[in-house]
Amino acid sequence: MKNITVTMDDTVAEWVRVEAAKRGSSVSRLLGEWLAEKMRQEDAYAQAMREALGFESWGTSSGPYVPRETLFLR
């Protein structure tokens, strides 16, 4: 593990101390967990984007699209 120094406003530092105390954690551990979660979300988003951009169509249509009225006949 790496030790780093984080600079923040006094009000933010007080808030995160209170949040960490509520959760029975240290500020360091809480920030580490939040950043790890953010990293997982970013990785999942990037993976989904790669999959979406890699999607290949099933080809072009041979005629006009089916009219909406035809699709929803009752």
MOPEVEN-V577831 format. One record per backbone hydrogen bond with DSSP energy under -0.5 kcal/mol. CO is the residue of the C=O (numbers start at 1). NH is the residue of the N-H. E is the energy in kcal/mol with one decimal. If there is no record, write none. Layout:
co=CO nh=NH e=E
co=CO nh=NH e=E
This chain:
co=9 nh=13 e=-2.5
co=10 nh=14 e=-2.4
co=11 nh=15 e=-2.1
co=12 nh=16 e=-2.7
co=13 nh=17 e=-1.9
co=14 nh=18 e=-2.1
co=15 nh=19 e=-2.6
co=16 nh=20 e=-2.5
co=17 nh=21 e=-2.3
co=18 nh=22 e=-2.5
co=19 nh=23 e=-1.5
co=20 nh=25 e=-3.1
co=21 nh=24 e=-1.2
co=26 nh=30 e=-2.6
co=27 nh=31 e=-2.8
co=28 nh=32 e=-2.2
co=29 nh=33 e=-2.5
co=30 nh=34 e=-2.6
co=31 nh=35 e=-2.6
co=32 nh=36 e=-2.2
co=33 nh=37 e=-2.3
co=34 nh=38 e=-2.3
co=35 nh=39 e=-2.4
co=36 nh=40 e=-2.2
co=37 nh=41 e=-2.4
co=38 nh=42 e=-2.5
co=39 nh=43 e=-2.5
co=40 nh=44 e=-2.5
co=41 nh=45 e=-2.5
co=42 nh=46 e=-2.6
co=43 nh=47 e=-2.3
co=44 nh=48 e=-2.4
co=45 nh=49 e=-2.5
co=46 nh=50 e=-2.4
co=47 nh=51 e=-2.3
co=48 nh=52 e=-2.6
co=49 nh=53 e=-2.7
co=50 nh=54 e=-1.4
co=51 nh=55 e=-0.5
co=52 nh=55 e=-0.9
co=67 nh=70 e=-0.8
co=67 nh=71 e=-1.5
co=68 nh=72 e=-1.6
co=70 nh=73 e=-0.9
